[in-house]
Amino acid sequence: MRQEPGGFVPLHRHPYPETFVVISGRGRWTAGDVIDGLAPDDVVVVPPETLHGFRNTGDETLHVLSVHEAGEIVQTWTEDEPA
């Protein structure tokens, strides 16, 4: 997944965990009540049914590997932006 500077993924949830690995760039993740800055090689695991999303806070493209722990992607979106 790629996000250009200032871009974001709106808050959403899945019925299974999702794992993110930051390949390059910098971002800020919102997962439930936790807001955290992440950089290359950082990993975050979001528990099932936890609202989450992220924003590119850097000045280069944010590259993220996202692993969905299910046979198909199931997402429930909100209209809310991450922090």
C-alpha positions, 0 to 999 in steps of 0.5 A: 500500500502507498500513501503520498504525503498528507494522504490517509486511510480513513478509520475502519475495522475488520473482524480479524487482526491486521498487521502493518509493516512500514517499509519506508516513509513516516506515518501516524497510526490510530488504533482504538485509543492509541495514536503512535508515530511509525517509521521504517521497520516498525510493526503494528498489530491491530486487534479484531474489531478495533477502529484503525487508520493511518496518515502519511506525516512525512514528505515522501511516499509512505510504503506499508505492507498490510497483512489481513489474517483472513481468506478475504478482506472484510472492512467496515468503513467510517467517514472519520479521518485518523488523528 
